[in-house]
Amino acid sequence: MIYVEGYSLITAIGETANKSAYKLKNYTYKIEKLDSKTKYYKIPNIKQLEYYDIIEKTIRDAIKDAELSDESLKEAALFIGTSSVKLPLIEMHAIHSGELLKDVDMDEVTDIIAKRTGIGGFKTIISTACTSSSNALIQAKEMIESGLIDKAIVVGIELYNELSIRGFESFMLLSKNKIKPFDKNRDGIILGEAVSAIVLGKNESCFELAGGAIKVDTSSITAPTPKNLVIVMN
């Protein structure tokens, strides 16, 4: 059994998991407008250049929630799931300097975060579009079950960047009004920011990571086939 020993969450609608859940339940949150037509859930009072700061804070809150010792932290593994990786920093660099970064090293993200937080074990970053965090969770779970690691800190990161927004916009997937899940009149999604972290281990808690599955679907860049969806769910 693999359990969630600690967790932390910062979203556009709340700076903690409890506050986000409360606002979601009571509809006491607002959606910002990036321009005349694009709505977006943005975390208040943060800038793109605070990329590593907000990730570090989220991880430290999860570590505190799990009451993880310094010794355990030195051996803990770090799994990061993100589709945007360093895009917020790359875009800000281009805006301020007028130059594009040629060296886009994904490993640099895990190295910097591990150094800031004291995580000393295995580390990896997974970027598989919308499945990034799910794949990170499953791989962390399997490594604990195999005995390769005792603790895993799994982080999900999506922060503001123009490329993601304009990419979804080009596919005409963004809602002009509001999100209406499972509604026949829904007209798309609204993107937003969030950073989450959980500590996985074998100490029993009220949340268990029961299982998961991964299947590579090469049929389309943007849409999975129903058959493969059924295979993964089964």
C-alpha positions in Angstrom: 0.0 0.0 0.0 1.3 3.4 -1.0 -0.1 6.4 1.0 -0.1 10.2 0.7 1.8 11.1 3.9 1.6 14.8 3.3 0.4 17.3 0.7 0.3 21.0 -0.2 -1.4 23.0 -2.9 -1.4 26.6 -4.2 -4.0 27.5 -6.8 -5.5 30.5 -8.4 -8.5 30.2 -6.0 -6.6 29.5 -2.7 -3.2 29.5 -1.2 -3.8 26.2 0.6 -5.6 22.9 -0.2 -8.3 23.7 2.3 -8.9 27.2 1.1 -9.0 26.1 -2.5 -11.6 23.4 -1.7 -13.7 25.8 0.3 -13.8 28.4 -2.5 -14.5 25.7 -5.1 -17.4 24.3 -3.1 -18.9 27.7 -2.4 -18.2 29.4 -5.8 -16.4 32.3 -4.1 -13.6 32.8 -6.6 -13.1 34.9 -9.7 -11.6 34.5 -13.2 -9.2 37.1 -14.5 -9.2 38.4 -18.1 -5.9 38.4 -19.8 -7.3 40.3 -22.7 -10.7 41.1 -24.2 -11.5 37.4 -24.9 -9.2 35.2 -22.9 -10.2 34.2 -19.3 -7.6 32.7 -17.0 -7.2 31.4 -13.4 -4.1 33.2 -12.1 -2.5 32.8 -8.7 -2.7 36.3 -7.1 0.4 38.3 -6.3 3.0 36.2 -8.0 5.3 37.0 -10.9 6.8 34.7 -13.5 10.3 35.3 -12.1 9.1 33.8 -8.8 8.9 30.4 -10.5 11.3 28.6 -8.2 10.1 30.4 -5.0 6.5 29.2 -5.3 7.6 25.6 -6.1 10.0 25.6 -3.1 7.2 26.9 -0.8 4.8 24.3 -1.9 7.3 21.5 -1.4 8.3 22.7 2.0 4.6 22.9 3.1 4.1 19.2 2.0 7.3 18.1 3.8 6.1 19.9 6.9 2.6 18.3 6.6 4.3 14.8 6.3 6.6 15.6 9.3 9.4 14.3 7.1 12.8 14.3 9.0 16.0 15.7 7.5 17.4 12.2 7.2 14.4 11.0 5.3 14.6 14.0 3.0 18.2 13.3 2.1 17.1 9.9 0.7 13.8 11.0 -0.7 13.2 11.0 -4.5 11.9 13.9 -6.4 9.4 13.6 -9.3 8.2 16.7 -11.2 5.3 16.5 -13.6 4.8 19.6 -15.8 3.9 20.4 -19.4 5.3 23.9 -19.4 8.6 23.2 -17.6 10.7 26.4 -17.9 8.4 28.2 -20.4 7.5 31.0 -17.9 11.2 31.8 -17.4 12.1 31.5 -21.1 9.4 33.9 -22.1 10.4 36.4 -19.5 14.0 36.2 -20.6 12.9 36.8 -24.2 10.8 39.8 -23.2 13.5 41.5 -21.1 16.6 40.7 -23.3 15.1 40.3 -26.8 16.9 37.0 -27.1 15.7 33.4 -27.0 17.4 30.9 -24.6 19.1 28.3 -26.7 19.9 26.0 -23.7 16.5 24.7 -22.4 17.8 22.1 -19.9 14.9 20.4 -18.1 17.2 18.7 -15.6 18.2 22.2 -14.3 14.7 22.5 -12.8 15.0 19.3 -10.7 18.6 20.2 -9.7 17.7 23.7 -8.5 14.6 22.5 -6.6 16.4 19.6 -5.0 19.2 21.9 -3.8 16.7 24.5 -2.5 14.7 21.9 -0.5 17.3 19.4 0.6 15.9 16.5 -1.4 18.9 14.3 -1.9 17.8 11.1 -3.7 16.8 10.2 -7.2 15.2 13.0 -9.2 13.5 13.2 -12.5 11.2 15.5 -14.5 8.3 14.2 -16.6 6.8 16.3 -19.4 4.1 14.4 -21.3 1.6 17.2 -21.8 -1.6 16.8 -19.8 -0.6 13.4 -18.4 2.6 14.7 -16.8 1.6 14.7 -13.2 -0.3 11.4 -13.5 2.8 9.7 -15.0 5.0 11.2 -12.2 2.6 9.8 -9.6 2.5 6.3 -11.1 6.3 6.1 -11.6 6.9 7.3 -8.0 4.4 4.7 -6.7 6.1 1.9 -8.7 9.6 2.8 -7.5 8.4 2.7 -3.9 6.7 -0.6 -4.4 9.9 -2.0 -6.1 12.0 -1.1 -3.0 14.2 1.3 -5.0 13.1 4.3 -2.8 11.3 4.7 0.5 9.8 8.2 0.0 8.8 10.2 -3.0 7.9 13.9 -3.3 5.8 14.3 -6.4 5.3 17.9 -7.7 2.8 19.2 -10.3 3.7 22.6 -11.8 1.7 24.7 -14.3 2.4 28.4 -14.3 1.4 31.2 -16.7 3.0 31.2 -20.1 1.8 32.5 -23.4 2.7 29.4 -25.5 0.3 27.2 -23.6 -2.5 29.7 -23.7 -2.2 30.5 -27.5 -1.7 26.8 -28.2 -5.1 25.9 -26.7 -6.6 28.9 -28.3 -5.4 27.8 -31.7 -7.3 24.5 -31.2 -10.4 26.6 -30.3 -10.6 24.8 -26.9 -10.9 27.8 -24.6 -14.3 28.8 -23.2 -15.6 32.3 -23.8 -17.8 32.1 -20.7 -17.2 29.6 -18.0 -16.4 26.0 -17.4 -19.5 23.7 -17.7 -18.2 20.1 -17.1 -20.4 17.4 -18.7 -22.9 20.0 -19.9 -24.1 19.7 -23.5 -23.8 23.5 -23.9 -20.2 23.7 -22.7 -17.8 25.6 -25.1 -14.4 24.7 -23.8 -12.0 25.0 -20.9 -10.3 27.8 -18.9 -6.6 27.4 -18.2 -5.0 28.4 -15.0 -2.1 28.2 -12.5 -1.4 25.7 -9.8 1.5 24.1 -7.9 1.0 21.0 -5.9 3.2 18.6 -4.0 2.5 15.3 -2.2 4.8 13.0 -0.1 4.3 9.3 -0.9 5.4 6.5 1.3 4.3 3.4 3.2 3.1 5.0 6.4 -0.6 4.5 6.6 -2.7 7.7 6.2 -6.3 8.6 5.3 -5.3 8.8 1.6 -4.1 5.8 -0.4 -2.7 5.9 -4.0 -4.5 2.8 -5.0 -3.4 2.4 -8.6 -2.8 3.8 -12.1 -1.9 2.9 -15.6 0.0 4.3 -18.5 -0.4 3.6 -22.2 1.4 5.5 -25.0 -1.1 6.5 -27.7 0.6 7.4 -31.0 -2.7 7.7 -33.0 -2.9 11.5 -32.6 -0.9 14.4 -31.2 -4.0 16.0 -29.7 -6.7 13.4 -29.1 -6.5 9.8 -27.7 -8.6 7.1 -29.2 -11.6 5.8 -27.2 -10.1 2.2 -27.4 -6.9 3.3 -25.7 -8.9 5.3 -23.0 -10.8 2.1 -22.2 -7.6 0.1 -22.0 -6.0 2.5 -19.5 -9.2 2.8 -17.3 -9.5 -1.0 -17.2 
